[in-house]
Amino acid sequence: MTAPAPLEPRAYRARRLVTCDAARATADDPLGALDDAGFVVDERGRFAFVGAAADLPRGVPCTELDGLVTPGLIDAHTHAAWVGSRHVEYALRMAGADYRAIADAGGGIVASHRAVAEATEAAIADVLTARLARMVRLGVTTCEVKSGYGLTPELELRQLSAIAQAAARDDAPTIVPTFLGLHALPPAARADRAGYVDRVVDVLLPEIAARGLARYVDAYVDANAFTPDEATRLARRAATLGLPARLHVGQFADVGGAELCAELSAHAADHLEHVGPRGVDALAAAGVAAGLLPVASFTLGQAPPPVEALRRAGVALVVASDANPGTAPTESLPLALALAVRLYGLTPAEALLGATRRAAACLGLGARKGAIAAGLDADFAHYHLPHEIALVQPWGTELATYVARKGRTLYSRAR
């Protein structure tokens, strides 16, 4: 893919600019917001100046943005490369059916595995591309996307290759691909669990790393999923190949997943509906972020994670959509932000930081993205809203009117 042509430097003036820049944060304003402010995007697609509108450099073409500007939103946990629909099991769940009973009956992850098996790589890429375009219209400029519905080597490679196809498009958000190597056992492997884990760790993982198809590995660690020992094998081997871990832990039971994330120096411990004080302290000591997924716990009727304990311990709180066809059938990170405030007790500022600066850090992108600050990628979104608190209300509709990644337009619509 050829490098894009240099941009013409351009200034932007906003009525309210939420920078999420730690250098501008105060106790009263953790988001570092500026009124009547502006920024300049340079020829490399980076922020070159951020400050008062009166200090914008003269002689640079300027665009007026009437309303609110924030960093581009970062969705740090999604399964967005799914195909098919699991609407029948959703109705069953709403009628009281248990998640694990549905899975045991052939629904859940295995149902999505069958859908991936019936789709071509191109079809998966097309569905993902359309889904990402809708996410962009909600203000998202960076998105982590997991495999994990392929389950078999051939189909995991198909799903990851489709993710790479979608990521290569000029109109796509920045994609962070994750190999969810231990998500569920495919039906054919249930009689040889150990052999399945061996093949994933010793054969499939090295091939994925050699082909550059993933930047992280993930595993679903829970009472009826994979054990801490199995996840450790995957994560340790991945580390030798340059792939850090981010793990699903504590969704249904506390089996020591948080402590495992700390031991592995994982970049995120996601879900955490069930985590005890020892796990919270371990995450804090190791500097592991907590990935909060409120759409999933809302769908499943679960109590929220111990947010106050995580906050008090100093664990970074990240908010993500968990976009998937079963437990979080959504494409909306703003919906997750609204639920994080309403159901999890996050402040609006915590929610927005959890989808900007803190999300960037947990994806290893903190030096490039997550804030409007000089030297970072010019990823930003404009909304016709009076204040950032309005962004975390449960609108249920598109609010962004202009979205840019590295200074280039991803989405624009008239007011």
C-alpha positions, -999 to +999 in steps of 0.1 A: +000+000+000+015+034-010+019+061+016-008+088+014+002+122+000+012+148+026-017+170+039-020+207+036-017+221+071-051+232+084-063+249+115-096+241+133-114+263+158-139+248+182-164+263+207-154+236+232-123+214+228-120+183+251-083+174+249-081+145+273-044+156+276-029+146+309-007+177+308-038+199+308-058+179+334-067+193+368-086+179+398-116+200+387-112+192+350-096+158+344-105+161+307-084+192+301-112+210+283-107+244+266-134+269+255-130+289+223-099+269+214-082+255+183-056+231+169-035+227+138-030+195+118+003+194+100+013+177+068+020+144+086-015+142+100-005+151+135-015+178+159+010+206+156-006+232+179-033+230+206-044+261+225-066+292+226-082+302+193-066+336+196-032+320+194-039+300+162-012+307+137-021+332+110-019+322+073-031+287+078-066+279+064-090+275+093-123+255+096-149+266+122-164+237+142-194+250+160-199+227+190-179+200+208-146+184+196-131+154+213-103+130+205-115+102+183-131+075+204-112+042+209-131+010+213-106-013+231-126-046+231-147-058+202-155-090+184-166-070+154-156-095+127-187-116+133-211-128+106-246-142+110-271-135+137-279-150+171-313-133+176-331-166+186-308-172+215-311-135+225-349-140+228-343-172+248-319-154+272-344-126+277-370-153+286-346-165+313-324-191+296-289-194+310-260-183+289-241-215+296-271-237+289-275-220+255-238-227+248-242-264+258-271-267+234-249-256+204-256-218+206-233-191+218-197-190+204-201-222+185-231-208+166-209-179+154-182-205+146-206-222+122-214-188+106-177-181+100-173-216+085-200-208+060-186-174+050-157-166+027-129-143+038-142-116+014-177-119+029-163-115+065-142-085+054-173-069+037-194-073+068-167-060+091-160-030+067-197-020+069-198-024+106-167-003+111-181+024+089-211+026+112-188+028+143-169+056+127-202+076+124-204+073+162-170+090+166-147+059+167-113+063+151-095+033+166-110-002+172-096-034+186-110-064+167-107-100+178-108-133+161-121-162+181-151-173+162-131-194+138-119-218+165-101-241+140-068-231+125-082-226+090-111-205+102-091-184+127-067-175+098-097-167+076-111-143+103-078-126+109-071-122+072-105-106+068-097-082+096-064-073+078-084-067+046-108-043+063-079-026+081-061-018+049-088+005+036-082+042+036-117+049+051-112+024+080-104+034+116-071+023+129-075-014+137-057-033+164-061-071+156-062-096+184-059-134+181-085-147+206-068-181+205-087-197+234-123-187+232-142-220+231-136-256+221-149-265+186-172-295+187-146-318+170-120-310+197-141-317+228-127-352+231-091-339+230-089-306+249-052-308+256-044-316+220-065-286+209-046-262+232-013-277+220-022-270+183-032-234+191-001-226+211+025-246+192+013-244+156-013-217+149+001-190+171+036-190+155+020-188+121-002-159+130+028-141+145+050-148+114+023-134+091+018-103+112-019-109+116-022-100+153-008-075+178-022-092+209-034-126+221-065-132+242-081-161+261-114-165+278-105-175+314-135-186+334-151-215+352-167-230+321-141-217+296-103-221+297-081-224+328-055-200+341-028-227+332-041-230+296-042-192+292-007-190+307+007-214+281-008-192+253+004-159+268+039-171+276+044-184+241+029-153+226+053-131+246+083-149+230+068-139+196+063-102+206+025-104+212+013-091+246-018-105+263-052-091+271-076-115+287-113-121+293-115-128+331-141-130+358-172-127+337-190-155+355-167-166+383-135-155+399-109-183+391-079-161+396-080-144+362-071-110+375-041-123+394-031-141+362-033-108+342-010-092+368+015-121+366+016-119+328+018-081+327-013-082+305-024-049+289-060-054+300-082-076+322-116-074+306-151-080+322-143-084+359-179-088+370-165-113+395-132-102+410-121-102+447-099-078+467-068-098+459-074-096+422-081-058+424-049-053+444-029-074+419-042-054+389-032-022+406+003-033+416+010-045+381-006-015+363-031-036+344-061-018+330-096-029+338-118-033+306-154-025+316-180-040+293-214-027+305-234-037+275-226-074+282-235-073+319-267-054+310-277-080+285-269-108+309-285-091+339-253-092+359-242-070+387-214-046+377-178-051+386-165-036+418-158-002+403-153+017+435-127-008+447-109-006+413-110+032+414-098+033+450-069+010+441-059+032+412-067+007+384-071+025+351-108+021+339-113+015+302-148+013+287-155-007+255-185-019+235-177-056+235-195-056+201-205-092+195-236-111+183-245-128+215-240-109+248-233-074+235-252-071+202-242-035+195-218-014+175-221+016+198-193+027+220-213+058+231-240+034+243-214+016+264-203+050+278-239+059+288-243+025+305-210+028+323-222+061+338-257+049+346-251+013+357-214+012+368-213+046+385-185+061+364-184+099+362-188+113+327-151+122+327-140+087+337-162+072+309-147+095+283-111+090+295-119+052+294-126+055+256-098+079+248-065+083+267-068+052+289-080+031+260-051+042+239-027+033+267-041-002+272-037-009+234-001+003+234-010+034+215-006+060+243+023+077+225+003+082+193-034+084+202-061+091+228-057+129+233-056+162+214-020+172+220+009+183+199+027+154+183-001+129+185-021+115+155-048+140+146-077+117+154-108+137+164-145+139+162-169+169+161-204+169+175-231+196+175-234+193+213-229+220+239-208+200+264-190+166+267-215+154+293-241+154+266-220+128+248-226+101+275-263+105+276-282+074+260-291+091+228-293+059+207-285+077+175-255+091+156-241+123+170-208+129+152-209+152+123-172+151+113-146+124+121-110+124+111-081+099+114-046+113+111-062+145+098-080+128+069-118+127+067-134+094+077-169+107+079-187+140+073-224+150+072-243+182+071-259+193+103 
